Amino acid sequence: MSFNANEFITLFKSFGLTESIDNIVSNNANNIIWFVFFAVFAFFFIYSLILIYHWFKYGGGLFAIWLAIIVYFSVSFILIAAIYISAIII
Amino acid sequence: MSIINPIRNSHEVFKSSQELKLSNPVKVRENSPYTNSLQNKRHASASNGTNNPYRKRRGIISNGINLSPDEKIKITLRKHWFILLKDIFGLIILYIAPFIVYLYFFDNAVITEFFNNKIYARPTLPIIIFAISIWTLIAWIKLFTIWTDYYLDVWFITNKRIIDIEQKGFFRREISTFRMERIQDITIEIKGILQTFLDFGDIHVQTAGESQEFIIRGIGHPKQIKEIIMHQSDIALEDRNQIPAIN
């Protein structure tokens, strides 16, 4: 008994749940992408506030703190810009 | 300004008697904000605060520790850099795992055909950049969380006590102090090839207090640190014996 790939694929395509998910995603792709963007940005914002709070309150050395802030935010802003631009293009 | 060799990381050693020679001594002003950062709080509280130049920095530099008037920080210790690298390595594995899974499974013809004609079956470049950037940002935040936890774990060895500050996640911090004259014994533990070659290990300190032993884990140059602690402990005991008893 050999494995028939076409029958296997047809079986998956006829599954109702996946078709409905596909329809929802197709019709609301733009909203989903912006929702994900703002969720990630909110997560980043809250975590950054927590990190900065701990660095300034318990950090001790100002040079290390400011170096960490510069490195952290410079790379973070590049990533957020990439997310934003790709969301616009999508 | 005198030449002082402070310890910023545990791979450098400072000895108050200047017997140890460092390859790269660093000039630090004796009254610099860093070396006296913990004493600024005492100075600010003693005066009215209006003319104290360090009053503004009290909330920024303070670790929440008050030093006695004749107490000075001899060494500031942090864990060896290899400990941080070990924690970051796990994060790196977790970061590249989705890429490996994607490259492995999406080469399968069946699954590729299943996703055919679906929106997520045609990964255009913006979608790829969108997904990878989000994943990288999350990993980047986690990386700095690991670094913050490493950086805020610190030991201060003063001429009177050892202050153990351990940051256990966000908003959870444990501060323990052990008086120098209560130290009875110090044991060094260096396990494995890496610890031997990189010269870091654990220091077990036996005290006479309620918590009889505390452990300084992952410290570089543990032998030199042990000598410094023993030296300070001897000085503290001598000072204690010289104080006349009050009848």
Boltz contact constraints between the chains, C-beta under 6 A:
constraints:
  - contact:
      token1: [A, 5]
      token2: [B, 110]
      max_distance: 6.0
  - contact:
      token1: [A, 9]
      token2: [B, 113]
      max_distance: 6.0
  - contact:
      token1: [A, 9]
      token2: [B, 114]
      max_distance: 6.0
  - contact:
      token1: [A, 12]
      token2: [B, 114]
      max_distance: 6.0
  - contact:
      token1: [A, 22]
      token2: [B, 118]
      max_distance: 6.0
  - contact:
      token1: [A, 25]
      token2: [B, 119]
      max_distance: 6.0
  - contact:
      token1: [A, 26]
      token2: [B, 119]
      max_distance: 6.0
  - contact:
      token1: [A, 40]
      token2: [B, 134]
      max_distance: 6.0
  - contact:
      token1: [A, 47]
      token2: [B, 141]
      max_distance: 6.0
  - contact:
      token1: [A, 50]
      token2: [B, 170]
      max_distance: 6.0
  - contact:
      token1: [A, 51]
      token2: [B, 144]
      max_distance: 6.0
  - contact:
      token1: [A, 51]
      token2: [B, 148]
      max_distance: 6.0
  - contact:
      token1: [A, 54]
      token2: [B, 148]
      max_distance: 6.0
  - contact:
      token1: [A, 56]
      token2: [B, 60]
      max_distance: 6.0
  - contact:
      token1: [A, 58]
      token2: [B, 63]
      max_distance: 6.0
  - contact:
      token1: [A, 58]
      token2: [B, 152]
      max_distance: 6.0
  - contact:
      token1: [A, 72]
      token2: [B, 144]
      max_distance: 6.0
  - contact:
      token1: [A, 79]
      token2: [B, 133]
      max_distance: 6.0
  - contact:
      token1: [A, 79]
      token2: [B, 136]
      max_distance: 6.0
  - contact:
      token1: [A, 79]
      token2: [B, 137]
      max_distance: 6.0
  - contact:
      token1: [A, 82]
      token2: [B, 129]
      max_distance: 6.0
  - contact:
      token1: [A, 82]
      token2: [B, 133]
      max_distance: 6.0
  - contact:
      token1: [A, 83]
      token2: [B, 133]
      max_distance: 6.0
  - contact:
      token1: [A, 83]
      token2: [B, 134]
      max_distance: 6.0
  - contact:
      token1: [A, 86]
      token2: [B, 126]
      max_distance: 6.0
  - contact:
      token1: [A, 86]
      token2: [B, 129]
      max_distance: 6.0
  - contact:
      token1: [A, 86]
      token2: [B, 130]
      max_distance: 6.0
  - contact:
      token1: [A, 89]
      token2: [B, 126]
      max_distance: 6.0
  - contact:
      token1: [A, 90]
      token2: [B, 126]
      max_distance: 6.0
